[in-house]
Amino acid sequence: MEPISQPEFERLIHGAKLLENDRRGPKVYETPDGQMVKLFRVKRLLSSNLLCPYAVRFARNAEGLRALGVPSVEVSKVARVRHLERQMVVYSKLPGRPLRHALRDSSSDDGRELMCRFGGFFAKVHELGVFFRSFHFGNVLIAPHGEFSLIDVLDLQLKGRPLKMAERERNFRHIIRYAEDRQ
C-alpha cells in the first residue's frame, strides 16, 4: 500500500462533498469528478488489519465480487494517509440509489416487488458463497436499469462455496438488526 502525502490528499478531496462522517472524523467523500474516497481507521491495536489492511481487503473483496459476476465498485487506488492515520481507497461512483431509499419511497406494491427481486439477488449471492459480517440496505444500490450492486464490501468473506443454512440465516439477521431495514 503506497503512502499518500498531505498535499496529495488535499488535492484529491479539493471541492469534494463529505458524505459520511463520525465522531472521529471524515469517512467518505465524493469528489467533483465522481470519485469516491473512503477512509478506514484502525479501531484496535490488535486486529485483523495487521494481517490484511482494511483498504486492501476492501479492494480484494470488490474485485472478488466482480469476478463472481456480482456488480461492485472498481477500486483505482489503495493508499495509506499518514497524516490522518487512515487507510484509503478511491473508486468510481456507481450509478443508482440505495435500496433503503428506494424501499422507503416506494408504494407498498412496488416495495413488495422490489423485495422479491432483492430476495432473488440475495439468494444468488448466497449460492456464490458471499458471507456478510455487516450488511444493510444502505450498502445495496439499485442501478437505473434495475440491477443490484454492493458498495460497502469491507466486511464480507468470499467462501468459494454455497453458504450453509446457518450462514444464510446469519446474513438475514444482519439485515434486520437495523430498525429502518426491518420495516
C-alpha positions as CSV (number, residue, x, y, z in Angstrom):
1,M,0.0,0.0,0.0
2,E,1.5,3.3,-1.1
3,P,1.6,6.3,1.2
4,I,-0.1,9.5,0.1
5,S,1.2,12.9,1.3
6,Q,-1.0,15.5,2.9
7,P,-0.8,17.8,-0.1
8,E,-1.7,14.9,-2.4
9,F,-4.7,14.0,-0.2
10,E,-5.8,17.6,0.0
11,R,-5.7,17.9,-3.9
12,L,-7.7,14.7,-4.1
13,I,-10.5,15.9,-1.9
14,H,-10.4,19.5,-3.0
15,G,-14.0,20.5,-3.7
16,A,-15.3,17.1,-2.6
17,K,-18.6,16.7,-0.7
18,L,-18.3,14.9,2.6
19,L,-20.9,12.1,2.5
20,E,-20.2,10.3,5.8
21,N,-18.6,11.4,9.0
22,D,-18.4,10.1,12.5
23,R,-17.1,11.4,15.8
24,R,-13.6,10.6,14.8
25,G,-13.6,12.4,11.5
26,P,-14.5,12.0,7.8
27,K,-15.2,8.6,6.4
28,V,-16.4,9.1,2.8
29,Y,-16.0,11.9,0.3
30,E,-17.4,12.3,-3.3
31,T,-15.0,14.3,-5.5
32,P,-16.3,16.7,-8.2
33,D,-15.2,14.2,-10.9
34,G,-17.3,11.3,-9.4
35,Q,-14.7,9.5,-7.5
36,M,-15.4,8.1,-4.0
37,V,-12.7,8.4,-1.4
38,K,-13.3,6.0,1.5
39,L,-11.2,6.3,4.7
40,F,-10.6,3.5,7.1
41,R,-9.3,3.9,10.7
42,V,-7.8,1.1,12.7
43,K,-10.1,0.7,15.7
44,R,-7.9,-1.6,17.9
45,L,-4.2,-2.2,18.2
46,L,-4.6,-5.9,17.8
47,S,-6.9,-6.5,14.8
48,S,-7.2,-8.4,11.5
49,N,-5.9,-5.1,10.0
50,L,-2.4,-6.3,10.9
51,L,-2.7,-9.3,8.6
52,C,-4.6,-7.6,5.8
53,P,-5.1,-3.8,5.9
54,Y,-8.8,-2.7,5.7
55,A,-8.2,-0.8,2.4
56,V,-6.6,-3.8,0.8
57,R,-9.4,-6.1,2.0
58,F,-12.0,-3.7,0.6
59,A,-10.3,-3.7,-2.8
60,R,-9.8,-7.5,-2.9
61,N,-13.5,-8.1,-1.9
62,A,-14.7,-5.7,-4.6
63,E,-12.6,-7.5,-7.2
64,G,-13.7,-10.9,-6.0
65,L,-17.4,-9.9,-6.2
66,R,-17.0,-8.7,-9.7
67,A,-15.2,-11.9,-10.7
68,L,-18.2,-13.8,-9.4
69,G,-20.5,-11.6,-11.5
70,V,-21.8,-9.5,-8.6
71,P,-21.7,-5.8,-9.5
72,S,-19.5,-3.8,-7.1
73,V,-17.1,-0.9,-7.1
74,E,-13.8,-0.8,-9.0
75,V,-11.0,0.4,-6.8
76,S,-8.4,2.6,-8.6
77,K,-6.2,3.5,-5.7
78,V,-5.3,2.0,-2.3
79,A,-3.1,4.2,0.0
80,R,-2.0,5.0,3.5
81,V,-2.9,8.5,4.6
82,R,-0.2,9.0,7.2
83,H,-1.1,12.5,8.4
84,L,-4.7,11.2,9.2
85,E,-3.5,7.8,10.4
86,R,-6.0,6.3,8.0
87,Q,-6.1,4.0,5.0
88,M,-7.9,5.0,1.9
89,V,-9.5,3.5,-1.3
90,V,-10.6,5.5,-4.3
91,Y,-13.2,4.2,-6.6
92,S,-15.7,5.4,-9.2
93,K,-19.2,6.1,-8.0
94,L,-21.7,3.5,-9.2
95,P,-24.9,4.8,-10.7
96,G,-28.1,4.1,-8.7
97,R,-29.7,4.7,-5.4
98,P,-29.6,2.8,-2.1
99,L,-32.2,0.0,-1.7
100,R,-33.1,1.6,1.7
101,H,-34.1,4.8,0.0
102,A,-36.0,3.0,-2.8
103,L,-38.0,1.0,-0.3
104,R,-38.8,4.0,1.8
105,D,-40.0,6.0,-1.2
106,S,-42.0,3.1,-2.9
107,S,-45.6,2.2,-2.7
108,S,-46.4,-1.0,-0.9
109,D,-46.9,-2.9,-4.2
110,D,-43.7,-1.5,-5.6
111,G,-41.9,-2.2,-2.4
112,R,-43.0,-5.9,-2.4
113,E,-41.9,-6.3,-6.0
114,L,-38.5,-4.7,-5.1
115,M,-38.1,-7.0,-2.1
116,C,-38.9,-10.1,-4.2
117,R,-36.2,-9.0,-6.7
118,F,-33.8,-8.4,-3.9
119,G,-34.6,-11.8,-2.4
120,G,-33.5,-13.4,-5.7
121,F,-30.3,-11.4,-5.7
122,F,-29.6,-12.3,-2.1
123,A,-30.2,-16.0,-2.8
124,K,-27.8,-15.7,-5.7
125,V,-25.0,-14.2,-3.6
126,H,-25.6,-17.0,-1.0
127,E,-25.1,-19.6,-3.7
128,L,-21.9,-17.8,-4.8
129,G,-20.6,-18.0,-1.2
130,V,-20.8,-14.4,-0.1
131,F,-20.9,-14.2,3.7
132,F,-21.6,-10.8,5.2
133,R,-20.3,-9.6,8.5
134,S,-22.0,-6.3,8.4
135,F,-24.8,-5.7,5.9
136,H,-27.7,-3.3,5.5
137,F,-29.9,-2.0,2.7
138,G,-27.9,1.2,2.6
139,N,-25.0,-0.8,1.1
140,V,-27.0,-2.2,-1.8
141,L,-27.6,0.0,-4.8
142,I,-30.2,-0.3,-7.5
143,A,-28.8,0.8,-10.8
144,P,-31.1,2.8,-13.2
145,H,-31.7,-0.4,-15.2
146,G,-32.7,-2.3,-12.0
147,E,-29.6,-4.4,-11.3
148,F,-28.4,-4.6,-7.7
149,S,-24.8,-3.9,-6.7
150,L,-22.8,-3.9,-3.5
151,I,-20.9,-0.8,-2.4
152,D,-19.5,-1.3,1.1
153,V,-17.6,-4.6,0.8
154,L,-15.1,-4.5,3.6
155,D,-16.8,-6.9,6.0
156,L,-17.6,-9.9,3.9
157,Q,-16.0,-13.2,3.1
158,L,-16.0,-15.0,-0.2
159,K,-16.3,-18.6,0.9
160,G,-15.8,-20.2,-2.5
161,R,-18.8,-22.5,-2.0
162,P,-22.6,-22.0,-1.4
163,L,-23.3,-20.8,2.1
164,K,-24.6,-23.3,4.7
165,M,-28.0,-22.7,6.1
166,A,-26.6,-21.2,9.4
167,E,-24.5,-18.8,7.4
168,R,-27.6,-17.7,5.3
169,E,-29.6,-17.2,8.5
170,R,-26.8,-15.0,9.9
171,N,-26.8,-12.9,6.7
172,F,-30.6,-12.4,7.2
173,R,-30.1,-11.5,10.8
174,H,-27.7,-8.7,9.8
175,I,-30.3,-7.1,7.6
176,I,-32.9,-7.0,10.3
177,R,-30.7,-5.6,13.0
178,Y,-31.3,-2.1,11.7
179,A,-34.8,-0.8,12.6
180,E,-35.2,1.1,9.3
181,D,-34.5,-2.1,7.3
182,R,-36.8,-4.3,9.4
183,Q,-39.8,-2.2,8.2
